[in-house]
Amino acid sequence: MIVKPISFLSENCKIAGNLYLPKNGVGKKIPGIVLCHGFAGVKELLIPAYAEKFAANGFAVLAFDYRGFGASDGEQGRLVPRLQVEDIKNAITFLATQVEVDEECIGLWGTSYGGANAIVVASSDSRVKCLCVQLTFGDGERVITANMSAAEVIRFKEMLAKMQSKKEQTGKEMMVPISKVLSDEQSKKFFQEYANSPSLNIKIPFLTVAETMKHKPELFLKNITIPFLIVGAEKDSVNPVTESYNLYSAAVAPKELFIIKDATHFELYSGKYFTQAIEKELAWFKYISAACCGNKAMGVYQGGEAHSPP
């Protein structure tokens, strides 16, 4: 496998990335996959195992840092879904222009927050021929307010509105550590494990919560008619598994839902649960790329039942 540091422009921001290529893929056109990492993540954290596995099985894989994170340009820590969607589209453009890549056979893979972004991109970008998301959500507001009473939701929205107004009037806003936004027990354990990672040791605007509440990728599902795989973790406390079921229910065929029993959110990035996820996802991309690159006829996949592995 070959890993090449690369960069491309996204709305005048320099985006840093890594391009993973199989050794036997050089010199011929191969299918490509763009990886979209999660909330405040970077290309070196959590997703390399997926990139390496996909590349080792014949795919050209692009992992990159959204603007404002990692080695990319942009205001540090500023997370705006609309801008991340633009970054993904520009990542597709970059990958499609690589000599090794079949531009007619590009898939999109997104994890957690990146899965939500990937859904939005796939709904309007015809270059995406298949879609796979894991550990993601359909409605950011539903996830954030899940444990609030109706009165608490009203007060919370009023607080966010006041913070937004203050920012507009003064240019100032509250900046907080990432761990103050992702505060569930599984996330706390993750941040403790990666406490020394420079990429996570930054502050982000608290109003990122408001941006996330407006992020409702399930509203875009009606426009997705390409093969769509949804992978969930049964004991996910970041994006509860009910979000995966909601996405599957609202999606149009061809679609499939794969729930990994007993797994928590971050356990899908290593160990036995990673193995279950990557094997399913790899089989998915291989099946679709065979149809795409073989005869250019997409849409042959008829979908499957929602199910869990044995």
C-alpha positions in Angstrom: 0.0 0.0 0.0 1.1 3.5 -0.8 0.2 6.6 1.3 0.7 10.0 -0.3 0.3 13.3 1.5 -1.8 15.6 -0.7 -3.6 18.9 -0.7 -6.4 20.6 -2.6 -8.4 23.8 -2.5 -11.8 24.1 -1.1 -13.3 27.6 -1.5 -9.8 29.1 -1.3 -8.9 27.0 1.8 -6.0 24.6 1.5 -7.2 21.2 2.6 -4.7 18.6 3.8 -5.2 14.9 3.1 -3.7 11.5 2.6 -4.2 9.4 -0.5 -4.1 5.7 0.0 -3.3 3.5 -3.0 -3.0 -0.3 -3.4 0.4 -1.3 -4.7 -1.1 -3.2 -7.5 -3.4 -0.3 -8.3 -0.8 1.9 -9.9 -1.1 2.1 -13.6 -4.7 1.2 -14.0 -8.1 2.8 -13.2 -9.5 1.7 -9.9 -12.6 2.7 -7.8 -12.2 5.4 -5.2 -13.7 6.1 -1.8 -13.7 9.5 0.0 -13.7 9.1 3.8 -15.5 11.7 5.9 -14.4 11.7 9.5 -16.4 12.6 12.5 -16.9 15.6 14.9 -13.7 17.6 15.2 -11.7 14.6 13.9 -8.6 14.5 11.8 -7.3 12.2 9.1 -4.8 10.6 11.4 -7.3 9.7 14.1 -9.5 6.6 14.1 -10.1 6.3 10.3 -6.6 5.2 9.1 -7.6 1.6 9.8 -10.5 1.9 7.5 -8.4 3.6 4.8 -5.7 1.0 5.0 -8.2 -1.9 4.7 -10.0 -0.4 1.8 -6.8 0.4 0.0 -5.4 -3.1 0.6 -8.4 -4.4 -1.2 -8.0 -2.4 -4.4 -9.5 1.0 -3.7 -8.0 4.5 -4.0 -8.9 6.1 -0.7 -8.8 9.8 0.3 -8.9 10.9 3.9 -8.7 14.7 4.6 -9.0 17.3 7.3 -12.0 19.6 7.1 -11.2 23.3 7.0 -10.4 24.6 10.5 -9.1 21.2 11.7 -5.9 19.3 11.6 -3.4 20.5 9.0 -6.0 22.3 6.8 -6.5 26.1 6.5 -9.4 27.9 8.0 -10.5 29.3 11.4 -9.4 26.7 13.9 -12.3 24.8 15.5 -15.0 26.5 13.4 -17.4 23.6 12.5 -20.1 24.5 10.0 -21.9 21.6 8.3 -22.5 23.6 5.1 -18.8 24.3 4.7 -17.8 20.7 5.5 -20.2 19.6 2.8 -18.3 21.8 0.4 -15.0 20.3 1.5 -16.3 16.8 0.8 -17.5 17.9 -2.7 -14.1 19.3 -3.4 -12.4 16.1 -2.1 -14.5 14.2 -4.6 -13.3 16.5 -7.4 -9.7 15.9 -6.3 -10.0 12.1 -6.1 -11.8 12.0 -9.5 -9.0 13.8 -11.2 -6.3 11.4 -10.0 -4.8 9.2 -12.8 -5.3 6.1 -10.8 -9.0 6.6 -10.2 -12.0 5.7 -12.3 -14.0 8.9 -12.0 -17.2 7.0 -12.8 -16.8 4.7 -9.8 -16.5 6.8 -6.6 -18.1 5.9 -3.3 -18.6 8.0 -0.2 -18.0 6.7 3.4 -18.8 8.8 6.4 -18.6 8.1 10.1 -20.5 9.8 12.9 -20.8 13.5 12.1 -19.1 12.8 8.7 -21.9 10.3 8.0 -24.5 13.1 8.3 -22.4 15.3 6.0 -22.0 12.4 3.5 -25.8 12.0 3.3 -26.2 15.6 2.3 -23.5 15.4 -0.3 -24.9 12.2 -1.8 -28.3 13.8 -2.1 -27.1 16.3 -4.7 -23.8 15.1 -6.2 -24.3 12.6 -9.0 -20.6 11.7 -9.0 -21.3 9.6 -5.8 -22.2 6.1 -7.0 -22.7 4.4 -3.6 -22.9 5.6 0.0 -22.0 4.0 3.3 -22.4 5.7 6.7 -21.8 4.5 10.2 -22.6 5.7 13.7 -24.4 8.7 12.4 -27.6 10.7 13.0 -30.6 11.9 11.0 -31.6 14.9 13.1 -29.1 16.8 15.2 -31.7 18.5 17.3 -33.3 15.2 18.2 -30.0 13.8 19.4 -29.0 16.8 21.4 -32.3 17.3 23.1 -33.2 13.7 23.6 -32.9 13.8 27.4 -34.4 17.2 27.9 -38.0 18.0 28.9 -40.0 20.3 26.7 -39.4 23.2 29.0 -35.7 22.5 29.0 -35.6 22.5 25.2 -37.2 25.9 25.1 -34.8 27.3 27.6 -31.8 25.8 25.8 -32.9 27.2 22.5 -33.4 30.6 24.1 -29.9 30.5 25.5 -28.4 29.6 22.1 -30.3 32.4 20.5 -28.9 34.9 23.0 -25.4 33.7 22.4 -25.9 34.0 18.7 -27.2 37.6 19.1 -24.2 38.5 21.3 -21.9 37.1 18.7 -23.5 39.2 15.9 -23.5 42.3 18.0 -20.0 42.1 19.6 -18.1 39.5 17.5 -17.4 37.6 20.7 -18.5 34.1 21.5 -17.9 31.4 24.1 -15.1 28.9 23.1 -15.0 25.6 24.9 -12.9 22.4 24.8 -14.3 19.7 22.5 -15.0 17.5 25.5 -17.6 20.1 26.7 -19.7 19.6 23.6 -19.4 15.8 23.4 -20.0 15.0 27.1 -21.6 11.5 27.1 -19.8 8.8 28.9 -18.4 7.1 25.8 -17.0 10.4 24.5 -15.5 11.2 27.9 -13.6 7.9 27.9 -12.4 8.6 24.3 -11.1 12.0 25.2 -9.3 10.6 28.2 -7.6 8.1 26.0 -6.5 10.7 23.5 -5.9 13.5 25.9 -2.5 14.2 24.5 -3.6 14.4 20.9 -2.8 18.0 19.6 -5.7 17.8 17.2 -8.2 17.4 20.0 -6.6 19.9 22.4 -8.3 22.8 20.8 -11.4 24.9 21.6 -14.4 25.2 19.5 -17.4 27.7 19.6 -20.2 26.6 21.9 -22.5 27.7 19.1 -21.3 24.6 17.2 -24.2 23.0 19.2 -26.6 25.4 17.4 -25.1 24.4 14.0 -25.6 20.7 14.9 -29.2 21.2 15.9 -29.9 22.6 12.4 -28.1 19.6 10.8 -30.9 17.3 9.7 -29.6 15.0 7.0 -32.7 12.8 7.0 -34.5 15.6 5.2 -32.2 14.9 2.2 -32.9 11.1 2.1 -35.7 11.4 -0.5 -33.1 12.5 -3.1 -30.8 9.5 -2.6 -31.4 6.7 -5.0 -27.9 5.2 -5.1 -27.2 2.0 -3.0 -27.1 3.1 0.7 -25.6 1.1 3.6 -26.2 2.2 7.2 -24.1 0.7 10.0 -25.1 1.2 13.6 -23.8 0.2 17.0 -26.3 -1.2 19.4 -25.0 0.5 22.5 -23.9 3.8 20.9 -24.5 6.7 23.3 -23.1 9.4 21.0 -25.6 8.9 18.2 -28.1 6.3 19.5 -28.8 3.3 17.4 -32.4 4.6 17.0 -30.9 7.2 14.6 -29.7 4.4 12.3 -33.1 2.8 12.4 -34.7 6.2 11.6 -32.4 6.7 8.7 -33.1 3.3 7.3 -36.9 3.8 7.7 -36.8 7.1 5.8 -34.4 6.1 3.1 -35.5 4.9 -0.3 -34.3 1.6 -1.9 -31.8 0.3 -2.6 -30.8 0.3 1.1 -29.5 -1.9 3.9 -29.1 -1.6 7.6 -26.4 -3.4 9.6 -26.5 -3.2 13.4 -23.5 -4.5 15.4 -24.7 -6.0 18.6 -23.2 -4.9 22.0 -20.9 -2.4 20.3 -20.5 1.2 21.6 -19.7 4.2 19.4 -15.9 4.2 19.5 -15.5 0.4 19.5 -16.2 0.3 15.8 -12.7 1.8 15.2 -10.7 -1.1 16.5 -10.9 -4.7 17.6 -13.6 -7.2 16.9 -16.3 -4.6 16.2 -14.1 -2.9 13.7 -13.6 -6.2 12.0 -17.4 -6.7 11.8 -17.9 -3.3 10.4 -15.1 -3.2 7.9 -16.0 -6.7 6.5 -19.5 -5.6 5.8 -18.5 -2.3 4.4 -15.8 -3.8 2.3 -18.1 -6.4 0.8 -20.6 -3.5 0.1 -18.1 -1.4 -1.8 -16.7 -4.4 -3.7 -20.2 -5.4 -4.8 -21.1 -1.9 -5.9 -17.8 -1.2 -7.6 -18.0 -4.4 -9.6 -21.4 -3.2 -11.0 -20.1 0.3 -11.5 -16.7 -0.4 -13.0 -17.8 -3.5 -14.8 -20.7 -2.2 -16.9 -21.5 1.3 -15.6 -25.0 0.1 -14.6 -25.7 1.3 -11.1 -28.8 0.6 -9.2 -28.7 -3.1 -9.6 -28.5 -3.7 -5.9 -32.0 -4.3 -4.5 -31.2 -3.7 -0.8 -31.5 -6.0 2.1 -33.3 -6.5 5.3 -32.3 -4.6 8.4 -30.3 -7.0 10.4 -27.6 -7.6 13.0 -24.6 -10.0 12.6 -24.8 -13.4 14.3 
